Amino acid sequence: MQQFDIGASSPLARARSAAGVLPLDQIIRGDCIAAMAALPDKSIDCIFADPPYNLQLGGDLFRPDGSQVDAVDDDWDKFESYASYDRFTTAWLAQARRILKDNGTIWVIGSYHNIFRVGAAIQDEGFWILNDIVWRKANPMPNFRGTRFTNAHETLIWAAKSETARYTFNYQAMKALNDDLQMRSDWSFPICGGGERLKDDAGDKAHPTQKPEALLYRVLLATTKPGDVVLDPFFGTGTTGAVAKRLGRRWIGIEREAKYIRVARERIAAALPLDESAMTIMPTKRTATRVPFGALLEAGMILPGATVVDSRRRWQASVRADSSLLHETRSGSIHKLGAELQGAPSCNGWTFWHVERAGKLEPIDTLRQAYIASRPAA
């Protein structure tokens, strides 16, 4: 993974813009507006933006026990006025619209401090808002002063480039992710904590507004396809890049703070891509015949005790008589165990797990298709 320093008028910016070359899977160090200005027109499939909140904090915040809250007080979040923030927002959104493909979409996340101003700017720039998503934080920071409601959510705006855009929305994948129920616009995820919360050398938060990977996983799984190019103009510690790598999407990050870039590079390098077959989107109900894995055992097409593996042979599991799989001390359905082993919210077990036949690996979905073909027509 490379890192570039770039400015609006730098030779590199002019050369890349002229050549139409995208710095795929790389971090551009510099101002987001200048860096986007160097990218070719209509070259990006999806943008995920987590811009400064412009919190306008008036002083330090303390807990009841006297300890200080590690709040957002960095220089990158400070603007002279609302007008200054609005000019900044309009400028980066204009570049985002230019580089977004006609059928691409943009996601912008924010809090009550900025999302309404950003939402107006999105519409003023000509984007067509598709949804606003409420991310409900399962473990929000309390309101220590007790002077208002606990701020327990953030808002994501999802918008297309125009009202007529033929944008990507993987509806069935979202339904499968939600236990076969239509995915709603209120999502519940905890804020980053534990092992996911990245720390600096001093043991403090590496970034004050790090987003959970589960949130980006849902965003990218819902609105992009494998191979799509995802841009994050406020890259931070690289959540978007790490999740894009796992899901087989290409990514570009823009970040001006060297300390964040260092953390992001290490994080993305360590990210484990999902098995390619596991990225397969579930077909719609109209085209899929529902067959439980247990039906294959009942038909003798796979036997208890058989071994199944992923396509890269990283994991193997044995098939139990009740159709569950056992890997070392962990067990579950073909879908649940596949997801657990990869650390993913969901998994299509039919394409993730494979059996060896005649020296070649085949997904167990081939057994399902053979089972379906052997059944009498309804």
WOWOPE-V764102 format. One record per pair of residues at least 4 apart in sequence whose C-alpha atoms are under 6 Angstrom apart, sorted by the first residue. I is the first residue (numbers start at 1). J is the second residue. D is the distance in Angstrom with one decimal. If there is no record, write none. Layout:
BEGIN
I:J:D ; I:J:D
END
This chain:
BEGIN
1:26:5.6 ; 2:26:5.3 ; 3:27:4.9 ; 3:28:5.5 ; 4:28:4.7 ; 4:29:5.5 ; 5:29:4.7 ; 5:30:5.9 ; 6:30:5.5 ; 7:34:5.5 ; 8:34:4.3 ; 11:15:6.0 ; 13:38:4.8 ; 16:20:5.8 ; 16:21:5.5 ; 17:38:4.9 ; 17:39:5.4 ; 17:40:5.4 ; 20:40:5.3 ; 24:251:5.8 ; 24:252:5.6 ; 25:250:5.9 ; 25:251:4.8 ; 25:252:5.4 ; 26:252:5.5 ; 27:253:4.6 ; 27:254:5.7 ; 28:254:4.7 ; 29:254:5.9 ; 29:255:5.1 ; 29:256:4.9 ; 30:255:5.9 ; 30:256:4.4 ; 31:256:5.8 ; 32:36:6.0 ; 32:233:5.5 ; 32:254:5.9 ; 33:92:5.2 ; 41:98:5.6 ; 41:99:4.4 ; 42:99:4.3 ; 42:100:4.7 ; 42:101:4.0 ; 43:99:5.5 ; 43:100:6.0 ; 43:101:5.8 ; 44:99:5.9 ; 44:100:4.8 ; 44:101:5.6 ; 44:229:5.5 ; 45:101:5.7 ; 45:104:4.7 ; 45:228:5.8 ; 45:229:5.3 ; 46:104:5.5 ; 46:105:5.1 ; 46:106:5.7 ; 46:230:4.8 ; 47:106:4.6 ; 47:230:5.6 ; 47:231:4.8 ; 47:232:5.9 ; 48:106:6.0 ; 48:107:4.7 ; 48:232:5.1 ; 49:108:4.8 ; 49:232:5.6 ; 50:108:5.9 ; 50:109:5.3 ; 50:234:5.9 ; 52:77:5.0 ; 53:114:5.5 ; 54:77:5.2 ; 54:78:5.8 ; 55:113:5.9 ; 61:68:5.9 ; 61:69:5.5 ; 62:66:5.7 ; 62:67:5.6 ; 62:68:4.3 ; 62:69:5.4 ; 63:67:5.4 ; 63:144:5.7 ; 72:208:5.8 ; 79:85:6.0 ; 100:104:5.8 ; 103:165:4.9 ; 103:166:5.2 ; 103:167:4.8 ; 104:167:5.8 ; 105:159:5.6 ; 105:160:4.5 ; 106:158:5.8 ; 106:159:5.4 ; 107:157:5.6 ; 107:158:4.6 ; 108:156:5.5 ; 108:157:5.2 ; 109:155:5.7 ; 109:156:4.2 ; 110:115:4.9 ; 110:154:5.9 ; 110:155:5.6 ; 111:115:5.6 ; 111:154:4.9 ; 115:119:5.8 ; 122:127:5.7 ; 123:127:5.3 ; 127:160:5.8 ; 127:161:4.8 ; 127:162:5.6 ; 128:159:5.3 ; 128:160:5.1 ; 128:162:5.2 ; 128:163:5.4 ; 129:159:4.1 ; 130:158:5.6 ; 130:159:5.0 ; 131:158:5.3 ; 132:156:5.5 ; 132:157:4.5 ; 133:155:5.7 ; 133:156:4.9 ; 133:185:4.8 ; 133:186:5.8 ; 134:154:6.0 ; 134:155:4.8 ; 134:186:4.7 ; 135:153:5.3 ; 135:154:5.2 ; 135:187:4.9 ; 135:188:5.8 ; 136:153:4.4 ; 136:187:5.8 ; 136:188:4.7 ; 137:152:5.4 ; 137:153:5.4 ; 137:188:5.9 ; 137:189:5.5 ; 137:190:5.1 ; 138:189:5.7 ; 138:190:4.5 ; 139:190:5.4 ; 140:152:5.2 ; 142:150:5.6 ; 143:150:5.0 ; 168:223:5.1 ; 169:222:5.6 ; 169:223:4.7 ; 170:222:4.9 ; 172:284:5.9 ; 173:281:5.9 ; 173:282:5.9 ; 174:183:5.8 ; 175:180:4.8 ; 175:181:5.2 ; 175:182:4.9 ; 175:183:5.6 ; 176:180:4.7 ; 192:196:6.0 ; 192:197:5.2 ; 192:212:5.3 ; 193:197:4.7 ; 198:206:5.4 ; 199:203:5.3 ; 199:204:5.2 ; 199:205:4.6 ; 199:206:4.6 ; 200:204:5.5 ; 200:206:4.8 ; 217:221:5.9 ; 218:222:5.9 ; 220:224:5.4 ; 226:248:5.2 ; 226:249:5.1 ; 227:249:4.7 ; 227:250:5.8 ; 228:249:5.3 ; 228:250:5.9 ; 229:250:4.7 ; 229:251:5.4 ; 230:251:4.6 ; 231:251:5.7 ; 231:252:4.8 ; 231:253:6.0 ; 232:253:5.0 ; 233:253:5.9 ; 233:254:4.7 ; 234:254:5.8 ; 234:255:5.7 ; 235:253:5.2 ; 235:254:5.4 ; 235:255:5.3 ; 236:260:5.4 ; 237:260:5.1 ; 237:263:5.7 ; 237:264:4.3 ; 238:264:4.5 ; 240:244:6.0 ; 241:251:5.8 ; 242:268:4.7 ; 242:271:5.8 ; 244:249:4.8 ; 245:249:5.8 ; 245:273:5.9 ; 246:272:5.9 ; 246:273:3.8 ; 246:274:5.2 ; 277:351:5.3 ; 277:352:5.4 ; 278:348:5.8 ; 278:351:5.9 ; 278:352:4.8 ; 294:323:4.9 ; 296:301:5.2 ; 296:302:6.0 ; 297:301:6.0 ; 297:302:5.2 ; 297:303:5.8 ; 304:319:5.2 ; 304:320:5.0 ; 304:321:5.0 ; 305:318:5.5 ; 305:319:5.1 ; 305:320:6.0 ; 306:318:5.6 ; 306:319:5.4 ; 307:317:5.7 ; 307:318:4.6 ; 308:316:5.6 ; 308:317:5.4 ; 308:353:5.9 ; 308:354:5.3 ; 308:355:5.1 ; 309:313:5.5 ; 309:315:5.7 ; 309:316:4.2 ; 309:353:5.4 ; 309:354:5.2 ; 310:352:5.7 ; 310:353:4.9 ; 310:354:5.7 ; 317:325:5.9 ; 317:326:5.2 ; 317:327:4.6 ; 318:325:5.6 ; 318:326:5.3 ; 319:325:4.8 ; 320:324:5.4 ; 320:325:5.9 ; 324:332:5.3 ; 324:333:4.7 ; 325:331:5.4 ; 325:332:5.5 ; 325:333:6.0 ; 326:330:5.8 ; 326:331:4.4 ; 332:336:5.6 ; 332:337:5.0 ; 333:337:5.8 ; 334:349:4.7 ; 335:347:5.2 ; 335:348:5.6 ; 335:349:4.3 ; 338:347:5.8 ; 339:343:6.0 ; 339:344:4.9 ; 339:346:5.0 ; 339:347:4.8 ; 349:353:5.7 ; 350:364:5.5 ; 350:365:4.8 ; 351:363:5.3 ; 351:365:5.9 ; 353:363:5.7 ; 354:361:5.8 ; 354:362:5.1 ; 354:363:4.0 ; 354:364:5.2 ; 355:361:5.5 ; 355:362:5.5 ; 356:360:5.3 ; 356:361:4.4
END
